[in-house]
Amino acid sequence: SYKGYLGCHSKVSKEDQEFYDLKNKAADYYRSNGVPEKIEGVLNEMFFQKPNDIYGYLANYFTRFSCTPVISKITGREVYDGRGLTAIQANVHCIIRDEEKMVCSAVMGGLYDSLSEGIAESRETVCNSDQQQLSVTTALNWIREHLSPMLQGFNPTDQTNLDKLLSDFFMARYLEDKKRCETEQEENKSETVSEAPAQAPPAPASNKDKKGGDKGKKGNSTEKPLPPAEPPVPRLPGAIAVGVVSLAVAKTATRLIGAPLYTHITSIRVQQASNKIYLPMPMITILSCGKNSLGKLNLLDEVILLPTSSQRVRQVIGLSLELHREMRRILNGSGCKAGPVGISEEGSLQVGFERPEQALDLVTEACANLKLPLGSDLRLAINCAAQCLMDYSRGRYEVMSGCHKSPDELVDLYEGLIHKYPSITALIDPFRKEDVEQWERLASVIGQSCCLIADEGSNPCPQWGDAKPLPQGVTRVIFRHHGDMTISELIRRFADKSDTETILAAGSAETGDTSIVDLAVGLGSFFLKMGGLRGGERMDKYNRLMAIEQELEQEGILECDEFTSLINQPTCLLKLGWDFIIIAIFRFTSYK
């Protein structure tokens, strides 16, 4: 110190004076931030505790006083999912302890990933779609030019406010696109009107034409004309950027706070801490006999196993694997009359049959051989995927190759199957959404023993609170996590149906992201549908579900006894009126 010299009026060089001032500034800086007190405290602690890793102890000690991490930038890149389709990976970078680090990432599929299998015209259409590539390219541009600057400096744990920014951004882009489309339609309409030639008056109909017209009227009296399909709702290119960034930020928050994703989602959904967490039961696809199989049968796109809450996840998966092996053994026998056997994209056995009874008899025989309680502890759900079976040239459903049935005839077919196989407790998409009368008629016939489930994935809406109404007779709805839906919007959708059972389901697009499982647990979903038990990426999700179950059991907060009451007692469905049970399907992909 030069204090004594300065007090004695001694001459000090300019360099010494500058050094003295610098030392005073440094001392004031450290004192103002409490550094001397903290260093003294940690040195005293270490002297008594004598840790083996001194510098590790110091690093952990001072980490508690570091600034809250904030987002520095968000980057995106194009990747591919398990089907070879383009997807997006969003990477969240944060400033952590004065350094920029890439904390976490999320992957979601492209434009068609959140839609059900029957909504796109064909898989070739999806693979070769220019719209798919446009959506991914636009999303990457949004992330780079808009979302990353907008979220810079944002606390990743503030999910609600962050999602509001994302939703407002998406709605602004949606309104811009809507206005642009309306302007183009008006311009095209004005050009068409100005160029349209004058039409000649219609010629009088001949007696032969009148006779044919009468015949047509007579035919229509026995069978009503098929309602036309509703035009698909256009999807905004680039919208997937909203969903993938929201999910990536949620995963980043869990990494920073050192907690599982399902705990973070639960804390957002429930303000007060809960002593119990419900674990969703897996809905496992065990057989596929849809249009992609090599047999004549098209109707049974998925045969799904429904367990009860009294069974643990590991037990359900073990039973399903035994059932898979037993069906394989039966199919390899000399007495089985079945077509080629393979594995579907959903990870289940894919068998070519000619009639639906053959597939259901196979499941029944395998369960009987294994002495599995089919019809009590285990039940079946059938995903019919009827929307992709309609032959519009005939106005009928092609339930089997060369066998077409009208919507009314299909009602009779379902009634017969459920009467013969009472273990069937749910039908998913037995008709198109437009066949409203058949939905209602089927519900009145089998509603007490079997529930009807509709896929909301074919009814996308920019504002999810204003979703289109579903046909009467529907008691449950398949609810999907679309790419333009944030985590907060997903939580709100589940909160709107908090008094009903909910089911979360993953799509067939595999991206290596297991977030769907944590989301299902955090949202309090009753069931989780992830396909069959084949495929490494799909089994990663099942392994994650078993790991969460083990964690909750060890912590003593696992609760699942009150679940699945409506699956176990189908007659209770009538008491719900038109309250919907949600099956939310994430195409993360995750999906979220």
N, C-alpha and C positions, 0 to 999 in steps of 0.2 A: 504494500500500500504506500502511496505517496502522500498520505494525509499529513504526516508529521513534517515532511519537507515543505509542503505547501503552507502549513501553519507558520513556519519559520521564515517565510518570504524568500526561500531559496529559489534559485533559478532552475526551471525545469525545461527540458527541451520540448520542442513541438511534438516529437514522436512519443515521448513519455506522457505528455498531456493527453494525446489522442488515445494512447493505450489505457490510461487511467479512466477516461470517459467511457471507453468501450467496455471496460470491466464493470463500471457502475450500471451501464445499460443492461449488460448481461445479468447482473445480480437482480436488478429490478424485474427483468423479464421472467426469470426463474421463480422469484418470490411471488410475483403476481399469479403464477400458475401453480403455486404450491409444490414445486419440485423439491426444495430442500426437505420439507416435512415428509413427503412421500418417500424420498430416498432414505431418510433417517429411520422411518417406520419399517420399511422392507428390510433394511440391514439388521435392525434389531430382531425382526421375526426370523430371519435366516440364521442368525447366530444361535438362537435357541432350538430351532427345528433342524438345522444342519441338513438340508436336502442334498441328495446325491447329485442332482443336476441343478447347479446354482444358477446358470444362465437361463435354463428353462423355467425355473421358479421366478426369476426376475421378469421374463417375458410374459408369463401368465399373470403376474401381479400388475404390471403396467397396462396389460391389455384391457383391464377393467376400466381404465381411465381414458381409453382411446375414444375418438369421436364415433358417432353412429355411422355405419357404412351407408353410402348413398350410391345411386346408380350413376355411373359415368357415361356409359353408352350401351346400346343394344345392337347386336349384329345378327344378320341372318344369312343362311346359305341353303342352297338346294340340295336335298338328299333324296333317297329312294326308299320306299317302304317294302314290305315283304312281297307285294305283288308286282314290284317293278315300276310303280307309279311314282310320280314326283311328289315330294313332300317338303316341308320347311322345318328347319331347325333354327330356333331363336336362342342366342347366347346373351346372357345378362352379365355385364361387367360392372364392378363396383369399386369404389375407393375404400380400401380397408387398411387401416393403420398407415395412412398416407401413401399407399401403393395401389395401383390399378390391377385388379385381378378378375379373371373370368370365373364367376362363382358357379353358375348352373345353366343348364339348357333344357329345352323341351322340343319335342318333335310332334307335328300334326300333319295329317294327310292333306291332299289338295282338295279341289272343288267337290269331287264326288265321294270323298272318303266318309263324309258324315251322312250319306244317303244309304238307304237300304239296298240290298242286292237287286231288287226288282225295279228300282226307279230309273236307273240308267238303262238304255235300250239293250245294251249288251256289253260284255267285258271288252270286246274289241273297240267299241265306241269310246269307252273310257280311256283305253290305252292310247288311242290315236287322236284323242280330242285336242284340238287347238285351244279350246276354252280352258282345259286343265292347265296347260302350260302358261296361258295368259294369266290365270289366277295366281299361279306361283310367282311369276315374274312381277306382277303388280304388287303382290304382298311383300316381296323383297324390297321393292322400291319404296313402299310405304314405311317399312321398318327403317330403311337407311335415311330417307329424307324427312320423314315426319315424326314417327314414333320415338326414335332415338333422341332427337333434340328435345322433344316435348317432355320426356321422362327423365332427362338429365338432372341430377341433383335430388331426385325423389327417393324417399325412404322406401325400400322394397317391402317392408312389413306393413305399410299402410295400403293394404289391398283394396279396400273399399273406395277410397278417393282415387287411387290409380285406375281402377276399373271404370270409374265414372268418366275419367278423361278419355279412356279408350272407347267407351260407348258413345260419348259425344262426338268423337272424331269419326267413328264409323257412321253414325247417323247423318253427319254432315256430308260425308262422301255418298251415302245412299240417296239423300235428297238431291244432290248434284246430278247423280246418274239418272235418277227418276225424271228430273227436269229435262235433261238432255234427250232421254228417250221420248218424252212427250213432244218435244220440239221436232224431232226427226219424224215422228208419226204424223204430226200435222203437216209437215212439208211433203211427205210422201202422199198423204191423202189429197192435198191440193193438186199435186202433179197428176195423180190418178184421175181425179175428177175432170181436169182440163183436157186430158188425153183420151178419155173414154169415148168410144163411138156410140152413135145413136143405136138403140136396140130395136129390132123389128118386133111387132106385136106377136104374141104366141099363136101358133097355128091351132085350129080347133082339133080336139082329140077325136080320133076315129072310134068306131064302135068296138074295134078289137082292143084299143087302148083302154076304153072305159071298162070292158070286161075284165082286162087284167088288173085294172085299179080296184075293181070290186073284190077280186080274189085276194089282192093284197090286204084290203081292209078285213076280210074274213080271217086271214092268217094272223093279223095283229090282234084280233079279238081274243085269241087263245094265248098269245105270248106278247107281252109288252115290248116295245122297242127298247134297245139297250141305251141307257143314259150315256151321253158322250163323256169322254175323259176330260177332266178339268185341265186346262193348260198349265204346264209346270211354272212355278214361280221362279222368275229369273234370279240367279244368285249373283251378287255383286263381286266381280273379280277383285281379288286382293283381300277379301273379308277375312280370310283365314289368319291374317297377320294379327288381328285383334285377339283371337282365341289363343294362339300360340304364345304371344307375348304375355298375356295374362297368366297363363299356366307357368311359363318360365319364371316370371316374377314371384309367383307363389312358391315355387320350388326353391328359388333363391332365398326367400325369407326363412324357410325352414332350415336351410343350410346355415344361415347366419345365426339363428337363435338356437341351433342345436337340437331341434325337435323333429319328429316325423311329420310328413306332410299331412297325414290324417289328423294329427293333433292341432296343427295350424288351421286347417279347414274347420274343425270343430270349434275352435276358439272364435272364428269369425261368425259361424252360424249360431252358436250359443254364447250369449254374453256371460252367463254364470257358469262356473266350472261344474262339470258333471262327474259324479263318482262312478258312473257306469257308462260303458261304450258298447253299443250293439255291433255285432259283426255280421255282415251280410252273408247269407248262404249261397253257395255257387249253384247256378243253373247250368248243367253240363250237357252239351250236345253229344248224343251217343250214336246217332244214325242220320244219314242224309240220303234222301231219295228224290231230289228235285230235278229241275231241268238239266242241271249239269251232270247228272248221273247218266250212265250208258244204257239204262233200261227204259221201258216204255212209261213207267210211272213218273209223273211230274209233281204230284200234289204235295208230298211230304218233304218239303225243303229241309226241315230240321225236326228230329224227334229229340226232345229235351227232357232230361231227368230233373224232377223237382224233389229235393229232399225236405226234411222237416228240421226245425230248430233244435231238436233233441240230439241231433248228430253233429259231431265236430267236422270241421273242414277236411282234416286228414282222413277221417273215416269215410266221408262222402267221396273223396277222390279215390280212395282205395276201392270202394265198392264199384265205382264207375270203371276203373281199370280192370277189375275182375270181370265186369259185364262185357267190356270190350273184348277181352281174351275169349270169353265163352262164346260170344257171337261169332268171332273169328273161327273158333273150333267148329261151330255148327255149320258155318258157310263152307268150310273146307271138307265137310262130310259128303259122302256119296249121295245121301238122300236129299240134299238141299238143292232146290231149283232156283237159282239166282244168277244174275248176270255178273259182269266183271266187278271185282271188289277193289277199292282203292281208298285213299284218304282225301277228304274234301279240303277246301281252303279254310274251312272253319275248324279243321283238326279232328274230324270225326270219321267213322267208317262211312264210305260212300258205296252203296250197293245198287245195282240195277235190278229193279223188280218190275213186274207187270201190273200188280194190283196193290193197293194200300194195305190190304189184309195180310199180305205176305210179310211186309216190313214189321207190322205190329205183332204178328205171330212170332217172328224171330225174337223180338224183345221179350215177349211173354215167355217163350220157351227158355231163353237164357236166364231170365229171373227165376223161373221155376227150378231150373237145374241148380242154381246157386242158392236156392231157398231165400231169395230176397223178397221182402214184403211189398211187392208191387200192388198198389191200390190203397195202401195204408200209410206206411212210413215213406214210401217212394211213389210218386205219381208222374204222369207224363204231360208235357205240353207239346203241341204240334204247331210248328211255323209253316203255314200253308203258302205264304208269299204269293197269294192269288193275283196280285197286281201284275205280275209278269207272266201269268198263264193265259191272259185274255187274248183271244184271236179276234181282232176287231173286224176282219173281213167276214167272219161268221157270226159275230156277236155272241160268242160262247167261250167258256173256259176249256182249255185243252188239258184236262186233268191227267190224261194218259195219251201217248202218241196215237193219233187217229181217233181218239174218243173225246168228243166235245160235249159239254153240258152247259145248259143255261143256268143263270143264277138260281132260279127256283129248283131246278134239278140238283144243284149243288147243296141246297139246304137239306134235301132228302138224303143225300150221300153222307153229309156230316152227322145227321141224326142217327143213321144206321151205324156208323162207325162208333159213335159215343155209346150207343146202346149195347153194342157188341163188346166194346173195350171200355168199361167204366173207369179204368185207371186214367183215362184222358180227362184232365180237369181244366185245360185251357187250349183255346185255338187262337193263333196269332194270324191276323190278316186273312180270314177265310174268304173275303170278297174285296173288290175294289171299294174305295171310299164312296164312289158314286152310286153303288147299289144299296141305297139307304133302306129300301123296303125289305131286302133280304137280310140285312143285319138285324132289323127289328124282328122279323119273323123267326130267324134262327134263335135269337135271344129268348123269345117266348116259348120255343120248343125245348131248348136244352139249358136255359139259364140257371136252373136250380142245381144242376149237376156239373156245369161247365161254364167257365167265364170266357168272354170274347175280348180279345186284345187287338187294338188298332195301332198301327205304326204311324206316329206323328212325324216321322222323318220325311214323309211325302207332303207334309203341310208346312214347309218352312215359312217363316215370317220374320221380317226385319225387326219387328217389335214383338218379343216373345210373349208379352202380356196380352197381345191381341191375336193369339193363334186362332186358326179357323176351327169352327165347331166340328166335332166328330160325329159319326152316325149314331143314331139312337140304338140302344142295345149294347153299346160298348161299355164295359165295366172297368177296363184298364186300358192304358195307352202306353205305347212304346215311346219313350222320350229320349231324344238324342242330344248330345252335346255338339252343336254345330261350331264351325270354325269362327263364326262371327259372334259367339257367345262368350262373355267373360266369366271368370270364376264367380264373381258376385251375382251375376244374372243366373247362373246355374243354382247357386244357393237360394236365391229368391224363388226360383221355380219349385224347388223342393219344399221351401217353407210354405208356399201356397197350398201344398198337399200334405201338410204335416199331420193331418188327422187320418190319413190313409196309408196303406202299405206302399212302399216304393221299391222299384227294382232298377238297378243301374246295369247297363250292358255295354260291352265293348264290341267294336266292329271287327271285320275280318282283316283289315289292313294292319299288319304288324310293323311297328316302328322301333321296337326295343325299349319302349317307355312303359314302365309299370305304374305310372301315376294313377291310372284308372282305379286301381285297387284302393289306394289311399283316399282317393276322392269318394269312393263308395262308402268307406268306413266313416270318413269325416262328415259326409252328408247324412248319415244315419239311414242308409239304404237297407231295405229288407233282403233283397236278393241281388246277386251279381252274375251277369251272363257274359261269359268270355269264350264260348265256343267249346270245342272238344279238347281232348287231352293228348294231342299230338302237335309237335312243333316246339322248338326251343324257346322262341320268344313268348309263345302263349303259355308254356309251362313256367316261365319266369313270373308271370302274373299269378299263377296258382301258388307258386312257391312263396311269393310275397304275401299272399293272403294267409298262408299257413304260418308265416313268420309273425305277422301281426297278431294272429290268434294266440300264438305262444307268448308274445310280449304282454298281451292283455291278461292272459291267464296268470303269468308270473306277477303282474302288478295287482292282481285281484280285482280288476275293474271290467272283466268281460261279462256281458249281459246279453243273452239271446233267447231266454225262455219264453218271452211274450211274443216272439215273432211268428210269422207265417200262420196266424190263426185262420186267415181267410183261405189259405191254400189247404189247410187241414180240414176246414169245414166250409165247403163251397156253398152250402145253403145260406151262410151269413151274407152272401153277396147281395141278396135281395134287400137287406136292411140298409144298404148304403145308398140306395136311390141311384143318382147319376154321379156320385162322387167317384173320381177316377183314382185308380192305383197306377202309379207311374212306373214305367220301365224306361229309364233314361239310358240311351245307347250312345257312348263316347267314341267318336271315331278319331282317336289320337294315334287317338291316337292319340297323342297322347300323345287325340288325343291325345281333351285337354291333354 
